[in-house]
């Protein structure tokens, strides 16, 4: 998954759409927590640049079991 960084948030619900698409593309039987942890690492350099990326990272963190419910 590659991250696209915009200077302003999209406001379109895009993080949720990206997250759902990512889930649908995971192979059957994949360890989703491990796969989500890999995505968290990929997003780390971009986390403070865009609120949508922050939201996407929180979704992956929740799946990986690193946080509580996203806000």
Sine and cosine of phi, psi and omega as CSV:
sin_phi,cos_phi,sin_psi,cos_psi,sin_omega,cos_omega
0.00,0.00,0.73,-0.69,0.06,-1.00
-0.93,-0.36,0.60,-0.80,-0.03,-1.00
-0.99,-0.14,0.69,-0.72,0.09,-1.00
-0.95,-0.30,0.80,-0.61,-0.08,-1.00
-0.96,-0.28,0.87,-0.49,0.10,-1.00
-0.95,-0.30,0.38,-0.93,-0.01,-1.00
-0.97,0.23,-0.36,0.93,0.03,-1.00
-0.80,-0.59,0.51,-0.86,0.01,-1.00
-0.91,0.42,0.50,-0.86,-0.02,-1.00
-0.97,0.26,-0.54,0.84,-0.01,-1.00
0.93,0.38,0.27,0.96,-0.10,-1.00
-0.96,-0.28,0.11,0.99,-0.10,-0.99
0.98,0.20,0.24,0.97,-0.07,-1.00
-0.82,0.57,-0.67,0.74,-0.01,-1.00
-0.84,0.54,-0.66,0.75,0.01,-1.00
-0.92,0.40,-0.63,0.78,0.02,-1.00
-0.91,0.42,-0.68,0.74,0.04,-1.00
-0.89,0.46,-0.69,0.72,-0.02,-1.00
-0.89,0.46,-0.72,0.70,0.01,-1.00
-0.90,0.44,-0.68,0.73,0.04,-1.00
-0.87,0.49,-0.69,0.72,0.02,-1.00
-0.86,0.51,-0.72,0.70,0.01,-1.00
-0.85,0.52,-0.68,0.73,-0.04,-1.00
-0.92,0.40,-0.42,0.91,-0.02,-1.00
-1.00,-0.01,-0.03,1.00,0.02,-1.00
-0.96,0.28,0.65,-0.76,0.00,-1.00
-0.92,0.38,0.49,-0.87,0.04,-1.00
-0.83,0.55,0.73,-0.68,0.03,-1.00
0.99,0.11,0.04,1.00,-0.01,-1.00
-0.91,0.41,0.54,-0.84,0.11,-0.99
-0.99,0.14,0.99,-0.16,-0.11,-0.99
-0.91,0.42,-0.54,0.84,0.03,-1.00
-0.91,0.42,-0.66,0.75,0.02,-1.00
-0.93,0.37,-0.70,0.72,0.02,-1.00
-0.89,0.46,-0.63,0.77,0.03,-1.00
-0.91,0.42,-0.62,0.78,0.03,-1.00
-0.88,0.48,-0.60,0.80,0.05,-1.00
-0.90,0.43,-0.65,0.76,0.01,-1.00
-0.92,0.39,-0.59,0.81,0.05,-1.00
-0.86,0.51,-0.69,0.73,0.02,-1.00
-0.89,0.45,-0.64,0.77,0.01,-1.00
-0.91,0.42,-0.56,0.83,-0.04,-1.00
-0.99,0.11,-0.27,0.96,-0.10,-1.00
-0.77,0.63,-0.70,0.71,-0.03,-1.00
-0.91,0.41,-0.30,0.95,-0.09,-1.00
-0.95,-0.31,-0.01,1.00,-0.21,-0.98
-0.87,0.49,-0.50,0.87,-0.05,-1.00
-0.99,-0.14,0.08,1.00,-0.08,-1.00
-1.00,-0.06,-0.39,0.92,-0.11,-0.99
-0.47,-0.88,0.76,-0.65,0.02,-1.00
-0.87,0.49,-0.49,0.87,0.03,-1.00
-0.92,0.39,-0.61,0.79,0.03,-1.00
-0.94,0.35,-0.61,0.80,0.08,-1.00
-0.87,0.50,-0.71,0.70,0.01,-1.00
-0.89,0.45,-0.69,0.73,0.02,-1.00
-0.89,0.46,-0.68,0.73,0.02,-1.00
-0.88,0.48,-0.65,0.76,0.03,-1.00
-0.89,0.45,-0.60,0.80,0.05,-1.00
-0.89,0.45,-0.70,0.71,0.05,-1.00
-0.91,0.42,-0.63,0.78,0.03,-1.00
-0.89,0.46,-0.65,0.76,0.03,-1.00
-0.89,0.45,-0.69,0.72,0.01,-1.00
-0.90,0.44,-0.59,0.81,-0.01,-1.00
-0.98,0.21,-0.14,0.99,0.01,-1.00
0.99,0.14,0.38,0.93,-0.05,-1.00
-1.00,-0.06,-0.29,0.96,-0.03,-1.00
-0.62,-0.79,0.08,-1.00,0.12,-0.99
-0.99,0.13,-0.42,-0.91,0.00,-1.00
-0.91,0.42,0.66,-0.75,0.08,-1.00
-0.95,0.32,0.44,-0.90,-0.01,-1.00
-0.99,-0.10,0.00,0.00,0.00,0.00
